[in-house]
Amino acid sequence: MKLRSFMAYEQHNCKYVGGWDPISNWDVEDCSLDSNINLGKFRVSRCGHPKGTSPWLEGFGTPSGLSQTQYSHIGCISEHACPYKFHSIPNGWYPFWEALGVHLVVLLSLPKKKLFEGAQLAQEVRKQPCHLENPFPPLIGSYQEKMETKSQLDSEKYAADILSIREAQVRINSFIHRTPILSSESLNSIAGRRLFFKCECFQKGGAFKFRGACNAIFSLKDDQAAKGVVTHSSGNHAAAVSLAAKLRGIPAYIVIPKNAPKCKVENVKRYGGQVIWSEATIQSRESVATKVLQQTGAVLVHPFNDGRIISGQGTISLELLEQVPQIDTIIVPISGGGLISGVTLAAKSINPNIRVFAAEPSGANDAAQSKEAGRIITLPETNTIADGLRAFLGDLTWPIVRDLVDDIITVEDKEIVEAMRLCYEILKVAVEPSGAIGLAAVLSDSFRKNPAWKDCNNIGIILSGGNVDLGVLWESLNK
């Protein structure tokens, strides 16, 4: 990477980072980040904007392959544009504009590894002063909303952020599956919207949990990892930790409640985890895990209340929004909050206007109650078919859910079962109850009839897992 004129500016929560000086009109043709890009001389101007007033970069030509609409969406580049030269573009087009919630004010056509290195460099140089007062006009409309969301993301100190999520993506990329997107015109017709299913049921271990577990375990230093890892889980996280530990060559001690589905327990054993039983309550699980920690000296890998776990789960959004950039809404199952925290942090850093909804069983609606009360609510007991959604929010996940998740949709178990049936019959995918709840939420009356959500037209649904206990089915066939 050649970075001879790398400058950074910070003003009004807008961080401009690039290989040029946008105020002084420096010529920076010697500052090339990649052979696919040739940067020329251009400036920031107060040009008009078809959707409001916004800072634009102005020059003398338009990069090929992108429409004015796409430029307007990210809030930069006038129709006069600039003398960039694009050739082949690996992994898609990466415009990263810090002022609107992402990371580099540079047109990046780079492999992911270089992109991450560039983001790290931006962090190092971003504190240089800006010498102009109010260099940009006020942002209004959707851009004002973006800036407010971005300001909140910047000012709040959450357990993870877009950089830790991108770092996780680099760390786990060689271990995980990049899961596919499925869609169905039949389901689109039923829902009255376009639905895009992110199939984490096809992830290693059968669920999204492998992402976070893999990131946490491969983040450990060798001396930390030597004595192994401990976790407590009803199944999917347990299997994920077992598999990740096996790949790293360290022991995994797994505390599992006695009511966990048999198929999930078998997955733990298959991956080499050492099963230690607990009672079904969260208190029992945590108590047994603490005893195992004391006995073994191993490291705790919490199923959700851990920044490494949150960062790993956030890689789902990075993939989803690359695969389907037009998504305006994401619906995510919620339990302890690790999945929705990572998904929300990544998605709203990339597109601050995107909506993120949680889907929760009415028989385990602690998150909905917490959101309404403004504090963490726990329940004396839960009653739902969705065995993976019985945990309560943690002190690391709650602030993200409180501040950034747009709303929580609760559904009945019968709606979850119906969504599972539709996944089987139409998508031809086996999805566990916890994984089908996002579709149940989209099809629920509370979502369909809410006028505030009528413009949620392109919806990403996380099918979080596919570890269904089919024992009852097989037994019924043998009767």
LINUR-V113873 format. One line per field, one symbol per residue. psi: psi as a letter, one per 30 degrees, with the letter a starting at -180 (. if undefined). burial: I if it has 24 or more other ideal C-beta (glycine too) atoms within 12 Angstrom, else O. A space follows every 10 residues. Layout:
psi->???
burial->???
This chain:
psi->kkhfhklkkj khgjjjkahl jfefhkkhff ikflffkjka kllklillkf gaklklkkbg lkklfkleee eeefgljlfe alhkjkbkjk gakikjjefg fbekikjkil leeeeeeeee eeeegfgklk fkkhfklkkl beeeeeeeee eeeeekilfl aeeeeeeeee efefelkjkl kllkeeeeee fglkkjjjif fglkfglfff eeeeeeeffk lefefegalk lklfdeeeee eeeeeeefhl lkjjkklfgk keeeeeeeee ggkjkkkllf leeeeeeeee eeeeefglkk jkfeikeeee eefffeeeee feeiffkfkk kkkkcfgeef eeeeeeefee jffkkkkkkk kfghheeeee eefglkklkf lljlfiffhg llklfeeeee eeefkelkkk lleeeeeeee eeeeeefhkj kleefffeee eefleeeegj ffgfgjejkk kjjflgikjg eeeeeeff.
burial->OOIOIIIIII IIIIIIIIII IIIOOOOIOO IIIIOIIIII IIIIIOIOIO OOOIIIIIIO OOIOOIOOOO IIIIIIIIIO IIIIOIOOIO IOIIIIIIII IIIIIIIIII OIOIIIIIIO IIIOIIOOOI OOOOOIOOIO OIIIOIIIII IIIIOOOIII IIIIIIIIII IIIOIIIIIO IIIIOOIIOO IOIIIIIIII IIIIIIIIII IIIIIIIIII OOOOIOOIII IIIIIIIIII IIIIIIIIOI IIIIIIIOOI IOIIIOIIOO IIIIIIOIOO IIOOIIOIIO OIIOOIOIII IIIIIIIIII IIIIIIIIII IIIIIOIIII IIIIIIIIII IIIIIIIIII IIIIIIIIII IIIIIIIIOI IOOOOIOIIO OIOIIIIIII IIIIOIIIII IIIIIIIIII IIIOIIIIII OIIIOIIOII IIIIIIIIII IIIIOIIOOO OOIOOIOIII IIIIIIIIIO OOOOOOOOO
